[in-house]
């Protein structure tokens, strides 16, 4: 319940950063750029399309987390883990939101055909990773729930393509989200961090 509450709180924090200037003091302290939305049309929730996409990605991450803890995981989540994972996710989402405010091309140029095509590839990467992460883990969950499969390794469905296909999809989702929000440098940083974390710890 703590984990779910904190993950939902994440969405409201990102909305406040994007619309209410919650992180303006941080932006000022670190002298980060902040692009002006200018005449960019507001689509919904007081946000233009690019920032609405940023909020949607943060919301998608929250939905994935809640689905995982309530429907997929077979392990108890102690308070310390719930707190650590939630704080990490809030930090990651907040950095994405702050960077998206200071990245001029997604805000001022997303309606330019060239940038739109590139942005669509990044958004597709996020959606692709989000879906296949859930799909793979759901397939494995259904397999593991069958008593006849106790102790067996699941190598069918999406897992027939890779031993850790779910984490590959997670890596794609996180990296694509970072690319959309902060550009290729931030995207590469996020990709490198999660890849090394997986190779050294997650596997």
JOMO-V223184 format. One record per backbone hydrogen bond with DSSP energy under -0.5 kcal/mol. NH is the residue of the N-H (numbers start at 1). CO is the residue of the C=O. E is the energy in kcal/mol with one decimal. If there is no record, write none. Layout:
BEGIN
NH_CO_E ; NH_CO_E
END
This chain:
BEGIN
5_1_-2.3 ; 6_2_-2.5 ; 7_3_-2.2 ; 8_4_-2.1 ; 9_5_-2.2 ; 10_6_-1.4 ; 11_7_-0.8 ; 11_8_-0.7 ; 12_8_-1.1 ; 13_9_-2.3 ; 14_10_-2.4 ; 15_11_-2.1 ; 16_12_-2.0 ; 17_13_-2.1 ; 18_14_-2.3 ; 19_15_-2.0 ; 20_16_-1.9 ; 22_16_-1.6 ; 24_21_-1.7 ; 27_23_-2.3 ; 28_24_-2.3 ; 29_25_-2.4 ; 30_26_-2.2 ; 31_28_-0.8 ; 32_27_-2.5 ; 35_101_-2.2 ; 40_37_-2.1 ; 43_47_-2.5 ; 44_47_-1.6 ; 47_44_-2.2 ; 49_41_-0.6 ; 52_48_-2.2 ; 53_49_-2.2 ; 54_50_-1.6 ; 55_51_-2.2 ; 56_52_-2.3 ; 57_53_-2.2 ; 58_54_-1.9 ; 59_55_-2.4 ; 60_56_-2.5 ; 61_57_-2.1 ; 62_58_-1.8 ; 63_59_-2.5 ; 64_60_-2.3 ; 65_61_-2.2 ; 66_62_-2.5 ; 67_63_-2.5 ; 68_64_-2.4 ; 69_65_-2.3 ; 70_66_-1.9 ; 71_67_-2.6 ; 72_67_-0.7 ; 72_68_-1.4 ; 73_68_-3.0 ; 78_76_-0.7 ; 82_78_-2.3 ; 83_79_-2.4 ; 84_80_-2.6 ; 85_81_-2.7 ; 86_82_-1.7 ; 87_83_-2.6 ; 88_84_-2.2 ; 89_85_-2.4 ; 90_86_-2.5 ; 91_87_-2.5 ; 92_88_-2.7 ; 93_89_-2.7 ; 94_90_-2.4 ; 95_91_-2.5 ; 96_92_-2.1 ; 97_93_-2.5 ; 98_94_-2.8 ; 99_95_-2.7 ; 100_96_-2.2 ; 101_97_-1.3 ; 102_98_-0.9 ; 102_99_-0.6 ; 103_99_-0.6 ; 103_100_-0.5 ; 104_102_-0.9 ; 107_103_-1.1 ; 108_104_-3.4 ; 109_104_-0.6 ; 109_105_-2.1 ; 112_109_-2.1 ; 116_112_-2.6 ; 117_113_-2.0 ; 118_114_-1.6 ; 119_115_-2.9 ; 120_116_-2.5 ; 121_117_-1.6 ; 122_118_-1.8 ; 123_119_-2.7 ; 124_120_-2.6 ; 125_121_-2.1 ; 126_122_-2.0 ; 127_123_-2.6 ; 128_124_-3.2 ; 129_125_-2.4 ; 130_126_-2.9 ; 131_127_-2.5 ; 132_128_-2.4 ; 133_129_-2.0 ; 134_130_-1.6 ; 135_131_-3.0 ; 136_132_-2.2 ; 137_133_-1.9 ; 138_134_-2.3 ; 139_135_-2.3 ; 140_136_-2.2 ; 141_137_-2.2 ; 142_138_-2.4 ; 143_139_-1.8 ; 144_140_-2.8 ; 145_141_-2.0 ; 146_143_-1.0 ; 147_145_-0.6 ; 149_146_-2.4 ; 150_147_-1.5 ; 152_149_-2.3 ; 155_153_-0.7 ; 159_156_-1.4 ; 160_157_-1.3 ; 161_158_-1.5 ; 162_158_-0.6 ; 165_162_-1.1 ; 168_164_-2.0 ; 169_165_-2.0 ; 170_166_-1.9 ; 171_167_-2.7 ; 172_168_-2.0 ; 173_169_-2.4 ; 174_170_-2.7 ; 175_171_-2.3 ; 176_172_-2.3 ; 177_173_-2.1 ; 178_174_-2.1 ; 179_175_-2.3 ; 180_176_-2.3 ; 181_177_-1.9 ; 182_178_-3.0 ; 183_179_-1.7 ; 186_182_-0.5 ; 187_183_-2.3 ; 188_184_-2.7 ; 189_185_-2.0 ; 190_186_-2.5 ; 191_187_-2.3 ; 192_188_-2.6 ; 193_189_-2.4 ; 194_190_-2.4 ; 195_191_-2.4 ; 196_192_-2.5 ; 197_193_-2.4 ; 198_194_-2.3 ; 199_195_-2.6 ; 200_196_-2.4 ; 201_197_-2.3 ; 202_197_-2.1 ; 203_198_-2.9
END
